[in-house]
Amino acid sequence: MLEIEDLPVGVVNIINGSKGYNVTVTGEANHAGARPMDTRRDPLVGVAEMILAVNHNAVAMGRPAVSTVGRVVVEPNLSPIVPGKVLFTIDSRHNDPVKIEELAAAHEAAIIRIANERDLEISWTTRPPLAPCPCDPEIVRCLEESAREQGIPALTMPSGALHDTQRMANVARVAMVFVRSKDGRSHTPEEFTSIEDAVAGIRVLAGAIHSLAY
């Protein structure tokens, strides 16, 4: 977001919540050469359609909704065999808990519909959900004022990434400062932030700490 907006610093006002699924889709394993296409119960084909549906649902809801299928396990995972079972994950995030549930419901409906159309068996478990975490309004205000007083352009924004801060919010008031990463990439060896942007973030943080302390 900061790279897109060409701004060095972000003041986080809320951290997105998440809901995750572990989905199992079962069909019937068969010989890849002997089994006619029109008689197959191929779970991988069904999962491919489900993944497209998950992507479509998040795009249709619009920002800041995101949904990711980051893991797919195919059994038996052999080239001459029509798969018999596929397991995959869904990670959905939003900063509105109602929207998280709407997104989850859309995903579930799509999975059920596709499974019925392709005569596949499905089951899923949900991973422990994480509620959106609003940052402390006073700290956010101090960060915004610190940036403004020092002439540092800043964007007040949600954090799409989950963060330890969500746990700390159970025992303390929290907020966060982001700095711009090249090409918007983070949590990767290619992540890069210029010294100038890092210093801008430090200055915003230091100014807010001084304001809160004195």
C-alpha positions in Angstrom: 0.0 0.0 0.0 2.7 2.5 0.9 4.6 1.8 -2.3 1.4 2.2 -4.3 0.6 5.5 -2.6 4.3 6.6 -2.7 4.4 7.3 1.0 7.3 6.5 3.4 5.3 5.8 6.6 2.1 4.0 7.6 0.2 4.5 10.9 -1.7 1.3 11.6 -5.2 1.8 13.0 -6.4 -1.8 12.9 -4.9 -5.3 12.4 -7.0 -7.6 10.2 -8.7 -10.6 11.7 -8.6 -14.1 10.0 -10.4 -17.3 9.6 -8.8 -20.4 8.2 -10.0 -23.8 6.8 -8.4 -27.2 6.3 -10.4 -28.8 3.5 -10.4 -32.4 2.4 -12.0 -33.3 -1.0 -12.3 -37.0 -1.8 -13.1 -38.6 -5.2 -11.9 -41.9 -6.7 -8.4 -42.8 -7.7 -8.1 -44.4 -11.1 -5.6 -45.2 -13.9 -4.8 -42.1 -15.9 -5.0 -43.9 -19.2 -7.8 -46.4 -18.7 -10.4 -44.2 -17.0 -12.6 -42.2 -19.4 -12.8 -38.4 -18.7 -16.6 -38.4 -18.5 -16.7 -41.0 -15.7 -14.0 -39.6 -13.5 -14.5 -38.3 -9.9 -11.3 -36.2 -9.9 -10.9 -34.2 -6.7 -8.0 -32.2 -8.1 -10.2 -30.8 -10.9 -12.8 -29.9 -8.3 -10.3 -28.3 -6.0 -9.0 -26.2 -9.0 -12.5 -24.8 -9.4 -12.8 -24.2 -5.6 -9.6 -22.3 -5.6 -10.9 -20.1 -8.4 -14.1 -19.5 -6.5 -12.2 -18.6 -3.3 -10.2 -16.0 -5.3 -13.4 -14.7 -7.0 -15.2 -14.3 -3.7 -12.4 -12.2 -2.2 -12.0 -10.0 -5.3 -15.8 -9.5 -5.5 -15.9 -8.3 -1.9 -13.1 -5.8 -2.6 -10.3 -4.4 -0.4 -9.3 -5.1 2.3 -10.7 -8.7 1.8 -8.1 -11.3 1.0 -8.3 -15.1 0.7 -5.4 -17.4 0.0 -5.0 -21.0 -0.8 -1.4 -21.5 0.2 -1.1 -25.3 0.6 -2.4 -28.2 -1.6 -1.6 -31.8 -0.9 -2.5 -34.3 -3.6 -2.9 -38.1 -3.0 -1.3 -40.3 -4.2 0.5 -37.5 -6.2 1.7 -39.8 -9.0 1.6 -38.8 -12.7 -0.2 -41.9 -14.1 -3.0 -41.9 -11.5 -6.1 -39.8 -11.2 -6.0 -38.4 -7.7 -8.1 -39.9 -5.0 -7.9 -37.2 -2.4 -6.8 -33.5 -2.1 -6.3 -31.5 1.0 -6.0 -27.7 0.8 -6.1 -24.7 3.1 -7.9 -21.4 3.0 -6.8 -18.2 4.8 -9.3 -15.4 4.7 -8.8 -11.9 6.3 -10.6 -8.6 6.7 -10.7 -5.9 9.3 -14.5 -6.3 9.8 -15.6 -9.4 11.6 -18.9 -9.5 9.8 -17.1 -9.4 6.5 -14.9 -12.3 7.6 -18.0 -14.4 8.2 -19.6 -13.3 4.9 -16.4 -14.3 3.0 -16.3 -17.6 4.9 -19.9 -18.4 4.1 -19.3 -17.6 0.4 -16.4 -20.0 0.3 -18.3 -22.8 2.0 -21.2 -22.4 -0.4 -18.9 -22.6 -3.4 -17.1 -25.7 -2.1 -20.4 -27.5 -1.4 -21.8 -26.5 -4.9 -18.7 -27.7 -6.8 -18.5 -30.9 -4.8 -22.1 -31.7 -5.6 -21.6 -30.9 -9.3 -18.6 -33.2 -9.5 -19.9 -36.0 -7.2 -17.1 -35.4 -4.6 -17.1 -35.9 -0.9 -16.0 -33.0 1.3 -15.1 -32.2 4.9 -13.4 -29.4 6.6 -12.1 -28.1 9.9 -11.7 -24.5 10.9 -8.5 -23.2 12.5 -8.9 -21.0 15.6 -10.1 -17.6 14.3 -8.4 -14.3 15.1 -10.6 -11.2 15.6 -9.6 -7.9 14.1 -7.6 -5.8 16.6 -8.3 -2.1 16.6 -5.3 0.0 17.7 -5.5 2.4 20.6 -7.0 5.7 19.3 -4.8 7.9 21.5 -1.6 6.3 20.3 -2.8 6.4 16.7 -3.6 10.1 17.1 -0.1 10.7 18.6 1.5 8.9 15.7 -0.5 10.9 13.1 0.3 14.2 14.8 4.0 13.3 15.1 4.1 12.7 11.3 2.2 15.8 10.6 4.3 18.0 12.8 7.6 16.8 11.3 6.3 17.1 7.7 6.5 13.3 7.1 3.8 12.1 4.7 2.0 9.2 6.3 -1.0 7.0 5.5 -3.4 5.7 8.2 -4.0 2.1 7.2 -5.0 -1.4 8.3 -2.4 -4.1 8.7 -3.2 -7.0 6.4 -0.5 -9.1 8.0 -1.3 -10.7 11.3 1.0 -9.6 14.1 2.2 -10.4 17.7 0.7 -7.0 18.5 -2.8 -8.7 18.4 -1.7 -10.8 21.4 -0.1 -7.9 23.2 -3.4 -6.0 22.9 -4.8 -8.3 25.6 -2.5 -6.8 28.2 -1.6 -3.3 26.8 -2.6 -0.5 24.5 -1.1 -1.0 21.1 -0.4 0.7 17.7 2.1 0.1 15.0 4.2 2.1 12.4 4.9 0.7 9.0 7.6 1.8 6.6 7.7 1.4 2.8 9.2 -1.7 1.3 10.5 -1.8 -2.3 7.8 -3.3 -4.6 5.6 -3.8 -1.5 7.4 -7.0 -0.6 7.8 -8.1 3.1 8.6 -11.2 5.0 10.9 -12.3 2.2 14.7 -12.2 1.6 14.0 -9.6 -1.1 12.5 -7.2 1.4 14.2 -3.8 1.2 13.5 -0.5 3.0 15.7 2.6 2.3 17.6 4.3 5.1 15.5 7.4 4.5 12.2 5.6 4.9 13.5 3.8 8.0 14.6 7.0 9.6 11.2 8.6 8.8 9.5 5.8 10.6 11.8 6.1 13.6 11.2 9.9 13.7 7.4 9.3 13.7 7.7 6.7 16.4 10.0 8.8 18.6 7.8 11.9 18.3 4.8 9.9 19.4 6.7 8.3 22.4 7.8 11.8 23.5 4.2 13.1 23.3 2.8 10.2 25.2 5.5 10.5 27.9 5.4 14.2 28.4 
